[in-house]
Amino acid sequence: IIVTRTDSLGAGLTKQIAVSKEPGDIGDQYNSFLDCEEIDPATAQNGDVVINRDGKMLRPKRLPSNLFQFRPGTGEDRCVLDSITSLQNGADLLWIETEKPHVEQIAGMMDRVREVVPNAKLVYNNSPSFNWTLNFRQQVFDSMVEQGLDVSEYDRDDLMNAKYDDTELGEAADKRIRTFQADGSKRAGIFHHLITLPTYHTAALSTDNLAKEYFGDAGMLGYVLGVQREEIRQGIACVKHQNMSGSDIGDDHKEYFAGDAALKAGGAHNTMNQFG
């Protein structure tokens, strides 16, 4: 399965200019998104990169970093072009990165792609890089404004505040987050939802919380209540970390070669036996 990852919707710079052999080819279409200025060939400066289009000499705007910039507002058009040409040249699935999780924004691009490739399917990253709470609360806030509802009790710039958790707005936002995958699949053709780095953030949060408990008033009880007791009661295999690290395999290996003389990690008094 070939998954093609397009330009990010919010990308504004590129390090290279596409090769174009004739007007209207893919390279020419891509280069049309560059922010250019028309120049007189006679005034061209040393080191200028120049594009010939429709009989005009155009100089793409280049930053001191040697990157070229796209015209503002061309992100969606570039993603759609990337998507269509990728599907027409062997890709099975698309991966489009957006700057926020918004079903209608994603659907708007996919609708355009499907005008050319009707069965287009999308892979979408439910990224922890998004502030999901703030994004969806702002979406609900804006929707309430459009409907003429009273939003005087809310501060749009402070919607992360915990005081909004149990409000009508907060609950409506959580409902949208809960159904985001189903809504995205139905409306925007998202075939596969993935999430990057969830274990990184889970580990960071749980470790931070454990440290506060362990080095605070709870002491060792902070670990027992928050971790080990829950592992046992929920049947989490990692409670037997010796087993998970391969101690049983090691013992079997030793016994196979050394028999009764094997020095094994297991035994009647092995601490792992305390977990059943």
N, C-alpha and C positions, 0 to 999 in steps of 0.2 A: 504494500500500500504506500503510495507516494503522497506525502502531505507537503503542500507548498506554503511557505510562510511569506506573506506579502510585506511590503513596507508597512510600518506602523502608521495608523491613521494620523497621529500627531507629529510624524517625522517631518522636519522642515529643511533638512540639509542632506546633501549627497556628496560623496567624494569623487564621483566620476560622471562623465557624460556618456550617454548611450551611443553606440555606433549606428549610424543611419546611412543606408545606401541609396534610398529613393524617397521622395515625399510620401508621407502617410504610412510608412512602415512602422513597426513597433518602436524602433529607436527614435524615430521622428516624433511619434506620439508622446513618448516619455519625455523627450527633451522639451516638448511644448509646455511642460509644467514649470520649467526653469524660469526664474526671475531674470529677465534680460533687458538690456538697453540697446537701442539701435545706435550704431557708430558709423562714422565716415572712415572707410579703409585708409584714407590718407592720414588720419589722425590716430590710427591704431598704435598702441604702445608696445614696447618690447615685452614679450612674455604673455601677451593677451591670448585668451582662448576665444575663438570666434566661431559662430554658427551661421551658416548660410541658409536662410529660409525665405522662400517667396521673393527671391531677388534682393533681400535685405541682409545686411551684415549685423548680426546680433552678438553682443558680448554678455555672457552669463555673469551675474554678479557673484564675485568670489570674495570670501572672507579672508582675513589674515591667516586663518588656520588652514587655508587652501581648500576649504569646502565650498561648494556651490549651494545656493539657497533656492528653494522652490517659491513660487508665487503663493501668497497667503490664500487659504481656502481651497487648495487643490488636493488636500489629503484624500478625500473620499474618491475623487476621480482617479487618482493614482492607484488606490487600493482596488477599485473596480477593474481598471485596466489590467493590473497584475493578476487579479483573480481569473478574469476571462481568458487571458492569454495562457495562463498556467494550466487551466482545465482543458484548453484546446491543444495543449502540447504534452499531455501525459499525466497530469496530476489527478489524483482521486479525490482528495479533500483539500479544503482551504484552511489556512490559519491566519486570521486577521486580528491584529492587536488594536484595541481601541483605547482611548484615554479615560473612559469611564464605562461602567456596566449599564448600558441603556438599551433595552430590547428594541425600541423603535429605531434607534440609530443603526444598530446592527442590521435590522430588517430592511432599512432603507437601502443599504448597500447590496444586500443579498437579493432584493427585488430587482435591482438593476442587472446584477449578474445573471439571474434566472431568465431575464428577457432574452439572453443569448444562449445560456446553458441551463435549460429548465430543471435538470436534476442535480444542480449544484448543492453540495453538502459542506458544512462548515465545522471546523474544530474551534472551540472557543476556550480561552483561558480564564477561568474564574479566579482571577489573580488576587493574592493578598496585597499586591501593590495598590489596589483600589481601596479607598476608604468607603466600604460598602454602606456603613451606617449613614455617613454624611451624604453620600451620593443619592441614596434612595429617599432620605428625608427631604433633601432639596427637590427631588423629582416630585414627591407628594406635595410639598409646599407650593411649587410652581403650578401643579395641577389644581390645587385648591384656589389659587389666585385666578387661574383661567376660568374656573367655575363660579367665581364671584363670592367665594366663601370667606368668612372672617378669619384672618390669620394674624390678628393683632397680638395674640398671646405668644407668638413664635418669633424668634430672631433667626432669620435665615443663615446668618453667619455664625451662629452659635448652636446649631442643631445637634451637635455631638453631646451637648450637655445632658447629663443623666436625668435632669428634671423633666425631659421630654419623653422618657422611656415609656411611661404608662398613659401618654396622651393619645388622642385620636390619630394625630399625625404619626407619632412614633409606632403605633400598632399597625397603621396602614403601610408604613415603610417596611416593617418586619414581614408583613404578609407578602409584599412584593419580592422581598429577598427570598423568602421561603419557596415561592413559586417561580423564581427566575429561570431555573433550568427547564422546567416544563414550558413556561411561556416562551423562552428563547427557542426551544426546539420546535414548538408549534408555529410561532410567528416568523422566526428568522432562519429556520432550517438548520439549527445547530444539531449536528449529528452526534458529536462527542464533546462532552464537557470535561475539561481537565482542570486541575488546580495545582499550581506550582508552589513549592516551599511550605506546604501546610505543616509538615513535621518540624521544620525549622522553627516556626513560630510557636507551635505547641510546646516544643522542648524549652524554648526561651521563657515562655509564660509560666509553665509549671515549675521550672527550676527557680525562677525568681520568687514565686509564691512559696515554694518549699524553703528557700533560704530565709525568707522573712519569718516563717514559723519556727524553723529549726534553731535559728540564732535569736529567736524571741522568747516569749514567755512559754510557748508550747514545748520547746525543746524537741526531744525525740518523738513525742506524741504528734508533732506536726507531720512527721514522715508516716507514722503508723496510721493515723486517721485519714490523711489525704492521699496516701499512696498504697501502702501494703495491704491494709484491710480491704480496700476497694478492689485491689488486684485479686485477692483470694475470693471475695464474694462474687466478683464478676467473671471468675474463671479465666483470668488473663494468664497465659502460659509463661510470660516473662517473670512471674513471681518466682519461678524455679530458674533463676538466671544461670545456675551452674549447668543445668541441662541445656539451656539455650546456647551456651557457649561451647557445648560439645563435650562435656565431661564424661557422659555415658559412652560416647563413641570412643573417647580415649581409653576408658576402662576396658571396653570390649577388645580394643586393639592390644592393650597390654596383656590381657588374659589369654588371648589367642596365642601370643608368642611366649609368654612366661608362665602360664598356668597358675598354680597355687602360689608361685613366687612373685606374682604380679603385685606391684605397689599401686593400688587403685585409689582414686579419689573418693569413690562411693563406699558404702558400708552402713552398718546399723546406726552408727552415730553421725552419719552425714547430715549436715544441717538441712539439706534439701528435703529429707524425709519428713520434716515438720509440716510440709505443705501438702502431704498426701500423695 
